[in-house]
Each structure stands twice: as C-alpha cells, then as structure tokens.
Amino acid sequence: MEGWQAWDVILRCSGQLRMGGLGIAGLDMEAALKVGEALGYDLHALAELLPSCENGMMEALNRKITKERN
C-alpha cells in the first residue's frame, strides 16, 4: 500500500519541482510530505520511498531535456 501512496504523492506533486542552474534539481520534498500528511498517508514510508521516486523522475526529465537541447 505504501508504494501506491508514494506514487499518488509523486503524481499529485509533479508540478512541485525545484529548479537549478542545470535544469530540474528535484522534487519539493516538504510539499510532497505535506500532501502525504493531508491525505493521511504513512509519512515514514513516504520519507523512505519518495527519494527513489524523485531520482527516477529526475533522471528521466533531465534526459528528455538534454535530448531536446541536442
């Protein structure tokens, strides 16, 4: 169940990205955890799972941005 909760939070927070000089720097974790809290999700599980979700999302988005620039 916690995996589905993390996926739900990622989808809900897809617009909550931190930007850096080289592109997308990551997900706003504070916002994501607040969304999870508001939904009554297990915050401990989210704190464990969201960084992995964020890594995968950032790799895919940065790869797409790099490809579009070339």
Backbone as ProteinMPNN parsed JSONL, in Angstrom:
{"seq_chain_A": "MEGWQAWDVILRCSGQLRMGGLGIAGLDMEAALKVGEALGYDLHALAELLPSCENGMMEALNRKITKERN", "coords_chain_A": {"N_chain_A": [[0.819, -1.189, 0.0], [1.987, 1.246, 0.712], [3.694, 1.861, -1.376], [1.916, 2.527, -3.418], [0.853, 4.795, -2.265], [3.089, 6.507, -2.248], [3.457, 6.751, -5.007], [1.06, 8.055, -5.674], [1.416, 10.506, -4.336], [3.67, 11.493, -5.726], [2.549, 11.827, -8.292], [0.605, 13.762, -7.714], [2.209, 15.865, -6.967], [3.715, 16.588, -9.132], [4.103, 19.047, -10.289], [5.549, 20.41, -8.439], [8.416, 21.145, -8.503], [11.894, 21.678, -7.931], [14.059, 24.023, -9.295], [17.258, 24.294, -10.835], [20.461, 25.657, -11.829], [21.274, 23.984, -13.89], [19.035, 22.739, -14.744], [16.268, 20.716, -13.804], [16.213, 20.254, -10.384], [15.103, 18.682, -8.423], [12.418, 17.225, -6.486], [10.121, 19.067, -4.529], [10.393, 18.205, -1.49], [9.343, 18.88, 1.014], [6.817, 19.931, 0.377], [5.728, 17.638, -0.82], [5.651, 15.826, 1.33], [3.868, 17.163, 2.967], [1.542, 17.002, 1.454], [1.196, 14.224, 1.511], [0.788, 13.914, 4.269], [-1.61, 15.367, 4.582], [-3.302, 13.682, 3.212], [-3.364, 11.559, 4.867], [-1.441, 9.591, 4.728], [1.234, 7.235, 5.364], [3.845, 8.74, 6.739], [6.465, 8.029, 7.408], [6.979, 5.886, 5.671], [6.699, 7.264, 3.249], [8.848, 9.041, 3.461], [10.909, 7.263, 3.152], [10.448, 6.174, 0.584], [9.943, 8.234, -1.328], [12.408, 9.615, -2.087], [13.642, 7.757, -3.864], [11.731, 7.606, -5.879], [11.864, 10.245, -6.715], [14.514, 10.349, -7.715], [14.355, 8.647, -9.981], [12.442, 10.041, -11.492], [13.771, 12.483, -11.906], [16.032, 11.69, -13.373], [14.806, 10.793, -15.752], [13.46, 13.143, -16.637], [15.593, 15.007, -16.892], [17.105, 13.674, -18.816], [15.358, 13.808, -20.976], [15.238, 16.606, -21.352], [17.914, 17.148, -22.01], [18.126, 15.691, -24.382], [16.311, 17.103, -25.984], [17.64, 19.506, -26.236], [19.754, 18.905, -27.849]], "CA_chain_A": [[0.0, 0.0, 0.0], [2.826, 2.432, 0.816], [4.199, 2.161, -2.714], [0.851, 3.244, -4.117], [0.754, 6.12, -1.664], [4.209, 7.296, -2.756], [3.162, 7.044, -6.415], [-0.011, 9.055, -5.662], [2.013, 11.786, -3.954], [4.505, 11.928, -6.851], [1.665, 12.331, -9.34], [-0.034, 14.993, -7.244], [3.225, 16.917, -6.783], [4.589, 16.67, -10.314], [4.382, 20.457, -10.568], [6.316, 20.957, -7.321], [9.808, 20.833, -8.784], [12.913, 22.693, -7.648], [14.88, 24.254, -10.477], [18.642, 24.701, -10.608], [21.13, 26.22, -12.985], [21.425, 22.994, -14.956], [17.747, 22.111, -15.043], [15.444, 20.304, -12.673], [17.078, 19.829, -9.28], [14.443, 17.687, -7.603], [11.053, 17.419, -6.017], [9.991, 19.798, -3.267], [10.029, 17.149, -0.54], [8.484, 19.427, 2.065], [5.467, 19.976, -0.179], [5.272, 16.264, -1.021], [5.313, 15.23, 2.63], [2.649, 17.824, 3.452], [0.441, 16.393, 0.718], [1.01, 12.899, 2.102], [0.198, 14.091, 5.601], [-3.006, 15.776, 4.405], [-4.044, 12.52, 2.742], [-3.35, 10.533, 5.907], [-0.514, 8.528, 4.355], [2.318, 6.891, 6.286], [4.94, 9.662, 6.444], [7.73, 7.306, 7.494], [7.131, 5.164, 4.402], [6.925, 8.256, 2.195], [10.217, 9.539, 3.604], [11.789, 6.215, 2.631], [10.19, 5.861, -0.819], [9.937, 9.387, -2.237], [13.702, 9.913, -2.719], [13.858, 6.861, -5.007], [10.821, 8.088, -6.925], [12.436, 11.507, -7.184], [15.693, 10.035, -8.528], [13.911, 8.137, -11.276], [11.775, 11.117, -12.203], [14.768, 13.47, -12.306], [16.828, 11.106, -14.453], [14.007, 10.794, -16.977], [13.222, 14.517, -17.076], [16.847, 15.608, -17.343], [17.468, 13.004, -20.068], [14.488, 14.379, -22.002], [15.675, 17.986, -21.58], [19.202, 17.074, -22.712], [17.842, 15.208, -25.739], [15.644, 18.176, -26.715], [18.626, 20.561, -26.493], [20.703, 18.458, -28.891]], "C_chain_A": [[0.869, 1.261, 0.0], [3.412, 2.84, -0.537], [3.172, 2.929, -3.537], [0.698, 4.655, -3.563], [1.877, 7.026, -2.173], [3.955, 7.686, -4.214], [2.089, 8.135, -6.502], [0.548, 10.432, -5.33], [2.87, 12.33, -5.085], [3.627, 12.506, -7.964], [1.023, 13.656, -8.94], [0.946, 16.16, -7.17], [4.127, 17.083, -8.003], [4.895, 18.103, -10.717], [5.21, 21.132, -9.496], [7.787, 20.598, -7.477], [10.705, 22.0, -8.407], [13.802, 22.8, -8.877], [16.271, 24.706, -10.068], [19.236, 25.242, -11.898], [21.24, 25.263, -14.156], [20.123, 22.297, -15.316], [16.99, 21.793, -13.77], [16.331, 19.71, -11.593], [16.418, 18.77, -8.404], [13.028, 18.074, -7.246], [11.077, 18.213, -4.724], [9.468, 18.805, -2.229], [9.124, 17.657, 0.579], [7.036, 19.466, 1.587], [4.899, 18.565, -0.333], [4.861, 15.616, 0.3], [4.065, 15.88, 3.225], [1.417, 17.273, 2.743], [0.146, 15.008, 1.292], [0.366, 12.961, 3.469], [-1.277, 14.449, 5.494], [-3.885, 14.614, 3.957], [-4.08, 11.388, 3.765], [-2.423, 9.373, 5.593], [0.577, 8.358, 5.414], [3.551, 7.728, 5.939], [6.306, 8.989, 6.518], [7.992, 6.568, 6.183], [7.393, 6.137, 3.26], [8.351, 8.791, 2.247], [11.232, 8.524, 3.082], [11.664, 6.054, 1.119], [10.32, 7.047, -1.768], [11.306, 9.719, -2.831], [14.013, 9.015, -3.92], [12.968, 7.249, -6.177], [11.382, 9.356, -7.554], [13.633, 11.244, -8.1], [15.298, 9.554, -9.921], [13.265, 9.217, -12.118], [12.788, 12.135, -12.719], [15.651, 12.948, -13.44], [16.078, 11.168, -15.771], [13.789, 12.208, -17.506], [14.49, 15.179, -17.592], [17.337, 14.976, -18.65], [16.648, 13.591, -21.218], [14.918, 15.804, -22.349], [16.974, 17.998, -22.382], [18.99, 16.661, -24.169], [17.223, 16.314, -26.578], [16.62, 19.303, -27.054], [19.566, 20.205, -27.628], [20.043, 18.306, -30.213]], "O_chain_A": [[0.518, 2.247, -0.649], [3.603, 4.027, -0.805], [3.515, 3.862, -4.262], [0.443, 5.598, -4.312], [1.634, 8.19, -2.494], [4.209, 8.825, -4.606], [2.203, 9.044, -7.324], [0.192, 11.419, -5.974], [2.804, 13.524, -5.379], [3.938, 13.563, -8.513], [0.916, 14.568, -9.76], [0.546, 17.317, -7.299], [5.204, 17.67, -7.895], [5.87, 18.342, -11.43], [5.543, 22.31, -9.625], [8.337, 19.838, -6.679], [10.325, 23.163, -8.546], [14.241, 21.791, -9.429], [16.438, 25.414, -9.075], [18.572, 25.272, -12.934], [21.293, 25.7, -15.306], [20.12, 21.36, -16.114], [17.071, 22.523, -12.782], [17.103, 18.785, -11.845], [17.115, 18.031, -7.708], [12.519, 19.117, -7.658], [11.979, 18.033, -3.906], [8.262, 18.593, -2.106], [8.236, 16.937, 1.036], [6.129, 19.073, 2.322], [3.735, 18.322, -0.018], [3.837, 14.937, 0.372], [3.289, 15.215, 3.912], [0.368, 17.097, 3.363], [-1.011, 14.661, 1.531], [-0.504, 12.152, 3.79], [-2.105, 13.904, 6.224], [-5.071, 14.565, 4.282], [-4.748, 10.376, 3.553], [-2.597, 8.281, 6.133], [0.8, 9.238, 6.245], [4.227, 7.45, 4.948], [7.211, 9.348, 5.765], [9.1, 6.62, 5.649], [8.224, 5.864, 2.393], [8.99, 8.974, 1.211], [12.307, 8.906, 2.619], [12.664, 5.823, 0.439], [10.764, 6.878, -2.904], [11.365, 10.081, -4.006], [14.596, 9.483, -4.898], [13.4, 7.225, -7.33], [11.373, 9.515, -8.774], [13.744, 11.863, -9.158], [15.852, 10.01, -10.922], [13.509, 9.302, -13.321], [12.672, 12.601, -13.852], [15.979, 13.693, -14.364], [16.645, 11.552, -16.794], [13.922, 12.443, -18.707], [14.461, 15.846, -18.626], [17.918, 15.661, -19.492], [17.176, 13.841, -22.302], [14.957, 16.166, -23.525], [17.114, 18.773, -23.328], [19.606, 17.222, -25.076], [17.56, 16.461, -27.753], [16.439, 19.987, -28.062], [20.111, 21.085, -28.294], [20.696, 17.941, -31.191]]}, "name": "protein", "num_of_chains": 1, "seq": "MEGWQAWDVILRCSGQLRMGGLGIAGLDMEAALKVGEALGYDLHALAELLPSCENGMMEALNRKITKERN"}
